[in-house]
């Protein structure tokens, strides 16, 4: 029994360090790819080569747009925040670069100096991450990767989300209910297996087939897409409420209509992934999908984040003609980390005007 416990702890520690290695490997490569482009841009600013600035800026922005960190899941961003490198992920770097280059109050040498300071950050952290990467590799830690045809589903809850164990147990029961429905819709019925639990926070990671992963990634991406669409309306509504209650009420009505449309679109996209042939059961699952959308929307409103991940990019063999499995993995990579944008650009948002309770 003691041996089983030791092996379990070793396996968990190995999985956590493998995850860290996957993150540092992807992030180091990204930073090392963008650094030379920023050097060229900084030198052009320093020397006043105005005719080169547009092209050099485009090259930096293109490199940032291609960076893997644009699709890092929330759990990876949380790790980067803990080690002090979150400001260097591609969306943040692009925002900082845009602020510097578009600031008319800054002269070219000042812009060059500020870009140089960002490069110093990149060089410092790249060195530290390379050292960490080498250390993990020296003890034969390998890149984390879910088995072929499987993915990892993460649920990240705020630390004060639950009052007691009964409250947490009730949440897990609800989560299992909705995940079961979505897994059945995807042709992979059953409860998802527990992959690992974070001991220092309320984070749960489960294993699912990639068909289920695509369904979940589509739902999470849909919620993110809806949030981005509604944020502008909410900002206008908040400002208008101070000066014109009638217009504010009209915006409230418009927002509710948009929310209903968004929920219907998410449900349609999710059902399109369905692999259930029986018409009556498919109709039942369509209702379950609507309930799942409300459930996840409500949890996001309370600050929870959800993600779907597959193996680290670049670890799978290249294929000229992608298989169905690799197409699913690509879609999961593109959509599964969508909620990370909530960590980068806003406080935990309210998708609707008021919370729905479950």
C-alpha positions in Angstrom: 0.0 0.0 0.0 2.8 2.4 0.9 4.5 1.5 -2.4 1.3 2.4 -4.3 1.2 5.8 -2.6 4.8 6.5 -3.4 4.3 5.6 -7.1 1.1 7.8 -7.2 3.0 10.8 -5.8 5.9 10.2 -8.2 3.5 10.0 -11.1 1.7 13.2 -10.1 5.0 15.1 -9.6 6.3 13.8 -13.0 3.1 15.0 -14.7 3.3 18.4 -13.1 7.0 18.9 -14.2 6.2 17.5 -17.7 3.5 20.2 -18.0 6.0 22.8 -16.9 8.5 21.5 -19.5 5.9 21.7 -22.2 5.1 25.3 -21.3 8.7 26.5 -21.0 9.7 24.8 -24.3 6.9 26.4 -26.3 7.4 29.8 -24.6 11.2 29.9 -25.0 11.0 29.2 -28.7 8.4 31.9 -29.1 10.5 34.6 -27.3 13.7 33.6 -29.1 11.8 33.9 -32.5 10.5 37.4 -31.8 13.6 38.9 -30.1 15.7 39.4 -33.4 12.7 41.1 -35.0 12.4 43.5 -32.1 16.2 44.2 -32.3 15.9 45.3 -35.9 12.9 47.5 -35.1 14.7 49.1 -32.1 17.8 49.8 -34.2 15.7 51.5 -36.9 14.0 53.7 -34.3 17.4 54.6 -32.7 18.9 55.5 -36.1 15.8 57.2 -37.4 15.3 54.9 -40.4 11.7 56.0 -41.0 11.3 54.2 -44.3 11.9 50.9 -42.6 9.7 51.2 -39.6 6.4 50.1 -41.2 7.9 46.8 -42.6 9.8 46.0 -39.4 6.8 46.7 -37.3 4.8 44.4 -39.5 7.4 41.6 -39.1 7.3 41.9 -35.3 3.5 41.9 -35.2 3.4 38.9 -37.6 5.7 36.9 -35.4 3.6 37.7 -32.4 0.4 36.7 -34.2 2.0 33.3 -34.9 3.1 32.8 -31.3 1.8 29.7 -29.5 1.1 31.8 -26.4 -1.9 33.3 -28.2 -3.6 30.0 -27.6 -2.1 29.1 -24.1 -4.8 27.8 -21.9 -5.8 29.5 -18.6 -3.8 27.1 -16.5 -0.6 27.8 -18.4 -1.1 31.6 -18.1 -1.5 31.1 -14.4 1.9 29.4 -14.2 3.4 32.2 -16.2 1.9 34.7 -13.8 3.3 32.9 -10.9 6.9 32.9 -12.3 6.5 36.6 -13.5 6.5 36.2 -17.2 2.8 36.8 -18.1 3.7 40.2 -19.5 5.7 38.6 -22.2 3.0 36.4 -23.8 2.2 37.5 -27.4 -1.1 39.4 -26.8 0.5 41.4 -23.9 3.7 42.1 -25.9 1.6 43.3 -28.9 -0.4 45.6 -26.6 2.8 47.0 -25.1 4.4 47.5 -28.5 1.3 49.2 -29.9 1.2 51.6 -27.0 4.9 52.6 -27.5 4.8 52.9 -31.3 1.5 54.8 -31.5 2.3 57.2 -28.7 2.8 60.6 -30.3 4.3 62.0 -27.2 7.3 59.8 -27.5 10.3 60.6 -29.7 12.0 57.9 -31.7 14.9 57.4 -29.3 12.5 57.1 -26.4 10.5 54.5 -28.3 13.8 52.6 -29.0 14.7 52.8 -25.3 11.3 51.4 -24.2 11.5 48.5 -26.7 15.0 47.9 -25.5 13.7 47.5 -21.9 11.2 44.9 -23.2 14.0 43.1 -24.9 15.9 43.1 -21.6 12.9 41.4 -20.0 12.8 38.9 -22.8 16.5 38.1 -22.6 16.4 37.7 -18.8 13.4 35.4 -18.7 14.6 33.4 -21.7 17.8 32.7 -20.0 16.0 31.6 -16.8 13.5 29.5 -18.8 16.3 27.8 -20.8 18.0 27.0 -17.5 14.8 25.5 -16.1 14.2 23.6 -19.4 17.7 22.1 -19.2 17.3 21.2 -15.6 14.0 19.3 -16.3 15.5 17.6 -19.3 18.6 16.5 -17.4 16.4 14.4 -15.0 14.7 12.8 -18.0 11.4 14.7 -17.7 9.6 14.5 -21.1 7.1 16.8 -22.7 3.6 16.3 -21.4 1.3 14.8 -24.0 -2.1 13.2 -23.6 -2.4 9.8 -25.3 -3.2 9.9 -29.0 -7.0 10.5 -29.5 -7.4 12.0 -26.0 -7.2 15.5 -24.5 -7.3 17.2 -21.1 -10.2 19.2 -19.8 -9.5 21.7 -17.1 -11.9 23.4 -14.7 -10.2 26.2 -12.7 -12.2 27.7 -9.8 -11.4 30.8 -7.8 -10.0 29.9 -4.4 -13.1 31.3 -2.5 -15.7 29.8 -4.8 -16.9 27.2 -2.3 -17.8 27.5 1.3 -17.3 23.9 2.4 -16.8 20.3 1.1 -20.5 19.7 0.6 -20.7 22.8 -1.6 -17.7 21.6 -3.6 -19.1 18.1 -3.9 -22.3 19.5 -5.3 -20.4 21.4 -7.9 -18.5 18.3 -9.0 -21.8 16.5 -9.4 -23.2 19.3 -11.6 -20.0 19.4 -13.6 -20.1 15.6 -14.2 -23.8 15.8 -15.2 -23.1 18.3 -18.0 -19.9 16.8 -19.1 -21.6 13.4 -19.4 -24.3 14.9 -21.7 -21.7 16.6 -23.9 -19.6 13.4 -24.1 -22.6 11.3 -25.1 -23.4 13.8 -27.8 -19.9 13.5 -29.1 -20.2 9.7 -29.3 -18.0 9.1 -26.2 -20.5 8.4 -23.4 -19.6 8.1 -19.7 -18.0 10.1 -16.9 -14.6 11.7 -17.7 -11.6 10.2 -16.0 -9.7 12.2 -13.4 -6.2 13.0 -14.8 -4.9 15.1 -11.9 -5.9 17.6 -9.2 -4.0 20.7 -8.2 -3.2 20.5 -4.5 -2.7 24.3 -3.9 -5.8 25.5 -5.7 -9.2 24.4 -6.9 -8.2 23.0 -10.3 -9.5 19.8 -11.7 -8.1 18.1 -14.9 -9.9 15.3 -16.6 -9.2 13.1 -19.6 -11.6 13.0 -22.5 -11.6 11.8 -26.1 -10.8 14.4 -28.7 -14.4 14.2 -30.1 -15.6 15.4 -26.6 -12.7 17.9 -26.5 -13.9 19.5 -29.8 -17.4 19.8 -28.4 -16.3 21.4 -25.2 -13.8 23.7 -27.0 -16.6 24.8 -29.3 -18.8 25.6 -26.3 -16.0 27.5 -24.4 -14.9 29.3 -27.5 -18.6 30.3 -28.1 -18.9 31.8 -24.6 -15.7 33.7 -25.2 -16.8 35.0 -28.5 -20.1 36.1 -27.0 -18.4 37.9 -24.1 -16.2 39.9 -26.5 -19.2 40.9 -28.5 -21.2 42.1 -25.4 -18.4 43.9 -23.6 -18.7 47.0 -25.8 -22.5 47.1 -25.3 -22.1 46.9 -21.6 -19.6 49.7 -21.5 -21.9 51.9 -23.5 -24.8 50.9 -21.2 -22.9 51.7 -18.1 -22.0 55.2 -19.4 -25.4 55.9 -20.7 -27.1 54.9 -17.5 -25.6 58.0 -15.8 -27.2 60.4 -18.2 -30.2 58.7 -20.0 -32.1 56.0 -18.3 -34.4 55.4 -21.3 -31.5 54.7 -23.7 -29.9 52.5 -21.0 -33.1 50.5 -20.8 -33.1 50.1 -24.5 -29.5 48.8 -24.4 -30.5 46.4 -21.7 -33.2 45.0 -24.0 -30.8 44.8 -26.9 -28.2 43.0 -24.7 -30.8 40.4 -23.6 -31.7 39.8 -27.3 -28.0 39.4 -28.2 -27.5 37.0 -25.3 -30.4 34.8 -26.5 -29.0 34.8 -30.0 -25.6 33.9 -28.8 -26.8 31.0 -26.7 -28.8 29.7 -29.7 -25.7 30.0 -31.9 -23.5 28.2 -29.4 -26.1 25.4 -29.1 -26.2 25.1 -32.9 -22.4 24.9 -33.2 -22.2 22.3 -30.3 -25.0 20.1 -31.8 -23.2 20.2 -35.1 -20.5 18.0 -33.4 -23.2 15.5 -32.4 -22.6 11.8 -33.2 -25.9 10.5 -31.9 -28.2 9.1 -34.6 -31.4 8.4 -32.6 -33.7 11.4 -33.2 -35.5 11.3 -29.9 -32.3 11.0 -27.9 -30.7 13.8 -30.0 -33.7 16.0 -29.1 -33.1 15.2 -25.4 -29.5 16.0 -25.7 -30.3 19.3 -27.4 -32.0 20.3 -24.2 -29.1 19.1 -22.1 -26.8 21.3 -24.3 -28.8 24.4 -23.5 -28.6 23.5 -19.8 -24.8 23.0 -20.1 -24.4 26.4 -21.8 -26.2 28.1 -18.9 -24.2 26.1 -16.4 -20.8 27.1 -17.8 -21.9 30.6 -18.5 -23.0 30.9 -14.8 -19.6 29.5 -13.6 -17.7 31.9 -15.8 -19.7 34.8 -14.3 -18.4 33.7 -10.9 -14.8 33.7 -12.0 -14.3 30.1 -13.1 -12.4 29.3 -16.3 -12.4 26.2 -18.4 -10.0 24.8 -21.0 -9.3 21.9 -23.3 -5.7 21.0 -24.3 -3.9 18.4 -26.3 -0.2 17.6 -26.5 2.3 20.4 -26.9 2.4 21.8 -30.5 5.2 20.4 -32.6 5.5 17.1 -30.7 3.4 15.2 -33.1 4.9 14.0 -36.5 4.2 16.3 -39.4 1.6 15.0 -41.9 1.0 16.3 -45.4 -2.6 15.1 -45.2 -4.0 15.6 -41.6 -5.9 12.7 -40.2 -9.3 13.2 -38.6 -7.6 13.0 -35.2 -5.1 15.7 -36.1 -7.8 18.0 -37.4 -9.6 17.6 -34.1 -6.4 18.4 -32.2 -5.9 21.5 -34.3 -9.4 22.8 -33.6 -8.8 22.1 -29.8 -5.6 24.1 -29.9 -7.3 27.0 -31.7 -10.4 27.1 -29.4 -9.7 25.2 -26.2 -7.7 28.0 -24.6 -10.1 30.8 -25.6 -11.0 31.8 -22.0 -7.4 32.8 -21.4 -8.3 36.1 -23.0 -10.4 36.8 -19.9 -7.2 36.6 -17.8 -5.3 38.9 -20.2 -7.8 41.7 -20.9 -10.4 41.8 -18.2 -11.6 40.9 -14.8 -13.9 37.9 -14.7 -16.8 39.1 -16.8 -20.5 39.0 -16.6 -21.7 37.5 -19.8 -25.3 38.6 -19.1 -26.9 41.4 -17.1 -27.8 39.0 -14.3 -26.6 35.6 -13.1 -28.6 32.4 -13.7 -28.5 30.0 -10.8 -28.3 26.3 -11.1 
